[in-house]
Amino acid sequence: MSTKKSEGAKAALVRIAIADISSELSFECESSPADIKAAVAKALSDNSPLTLTDIRGHEIIVPAARIGYVEIGQPTERRVGFGAL
């Protein structure tokens, strides 16, 4: 028996830097990293908006011309307690 909430979830952590804005967008996406990478490549090549959906169902739309960089990774697991490394 496991009590982890994210046991079956395969969410990817996505960070998008937007030109001329100091903060970045950071959210979890249910799409695979390969699917996210393909969507970014398509948006950049077509100069069309990048559209992704986060794990809560919200759509994130970023104009391709404003994308600084996109970082795709796995969300880190929070560790609680003494000696957690």
C-alpha positions as CSV (number, residue, x, y, z in Angstrom):
1,M,0.0,0.0,0.0
2,S,1.4,3.4,-1.0
3,T,0.3,6.7,0.3
4,K,2.0,8.8,-2.4
5,K,-0.3,11.2,-4.2
6,S,1.8,11.2,-7.3
7,E,2.2,7.4,-7.5
8,G,0.5,7.0,-10.9
9,A,1.1,10.5,-12.2
10,K,3.7,11.1,-14.8
11,A,3.6,14.9,-14.8
12,A,6.5,16.9,-16.3
13,L,7.6,20.2,-14.7
14,V,7.7,22.9,-17.4
15,R,9.4,26.3,-17.0
16,I,9.0,28.9,-19.7
17,A,11.0,32.2,-19.8
18,I,9.2,35.0,-21.6
19,A,11.2,37.8,-23.3
20,D,11.4,41.1,-21.4
21,I,9.7,39.7,-18.3
22,S,11.8,38.9,-15.2
23,S,9.8,36.0,-13.9
24,E,9.1,32.7,-15.6
25,L,6.0,30.5,-15.9
26,S,6.4,27.3,-13.9
27,F,3.7,24.5,-13.9
28,E,3.2,20.8,-14.1
29,C,1.9,19.3,-17.3
30,E,0.5,15.8,-17.8
31,S,2.0,15.5,-21.3
32,S,5.2,13.6,-21.8
33,P,8.4,15.5,-22.2
34,A,8.6,14.3,-25.8
35,D,5.1,15.7,-26.5
36,I,6.0,19.1,-24.9
37,K,9.3,19.3,-26.8
38,A,7.4,18.6,-30.1
39,A,4.8,21.3,-29.3
40,V,7.5,23.8,-28.6
41,A,9.4,22.9,-31.8
42,K,6.2,23.2,-33.8
43,A,5.3,26.6,-32.3
44,L,8.7,28.0,-32.9
45,S,8.9,26.7,-36.5
46,D,5.4,27.9,-37.4
47,N,5.7,31.1,-35.4
48,S,2.3,30.1,-33.8
49,P,1.4,30.3,-30.1
50,L,2.6,27.6,-27.8
51,T,-0.4,26.1,-26.0
52,L,0.0,23.7,-23.1
53,T,-2.4,22.4,-20.5
54,D,-1.4,22.1,-16.8
55,I,-2.5,19.3,-14.5
56,R,-5.5,21.3,-13.3
57,G,-6.8,21.8,-16.8
58,H,-5.7,25.4,-17.3
59,E,-4.4,26.4,-20.7
60,I,-1.2,28.3,-20.9
61,I,-0.7,30.2,-24.2
62,V,2.6,31.9,-25.0
63,P,3.3,33.7,-28.3
64,A,6.3,31.9,-30.0
65,A,8.1,35.2,-30.6
66,R,8.2,35.9,-26.8
67,I,9.6,32.5,-25.7
68,G,13.1,32.9,-24.2
69,Y,13.6,29.3,-23.3
70,V,11.6,26.2,-22.2
71,E,12.9,23.9,-19.5
72,I,11.3,20.4,-19.2
73,G,12.0,18.1,-16.3
74,Q,10.6,15.9,-13.6
75,P,9.0,17.4,-10.5
76,T,11.1,16.8,-7.4
77,E,9.6,14.9,-4.5
78,R,9.4,16.7,-1.2
79,R,11.1,15.0,1.6
80,V,10.0,15.5,5.2
81,G,11.8,14.6,8.4
82,F,15.2,14.4,9.9
83,G,17.9,12.9,7.8
84,A,16.0,13.1,4.5
85,L,18.5,13.6,1.8
